[in-house]
Amino acid sequence: MAIRQNGDRAPGTGTIEAAVTDAPAVERLSDVAAGATVVLSAPRTEPRLCRRLAQLGLRPGMAVTIGPRTAGGGRVIKSGTSRYAIDRATLEMMDVLR
């Protein structure tokens, strides 16, 4: 059977209708509004910082809730009972999925 992307069924050809799903929306952690819960993606940064974030427990696939901004433009993010204060430059390098 063939699937047509536009979702139209071609009469008599044995094609089926299928919806094309959208990929999850990816955005920078710095752009997410306070109170939103998102899933961390792999950071776009140097390996040393990636290791440090992993040591702190901030790993890709982890759900976090965005807290208030800090005085320097960073954010507090929460996961479970843990809270992390992350500076603005690091937030700019971290992608999240909605």
Summary of the structure (lengths in Angstrom):
residues: 98
radius of gyration: 19.4
end to end distance: 33.0
largest distance: 64.8
contacts: 232
relative contact order: 0.24
helix: 19%
strand: 32%
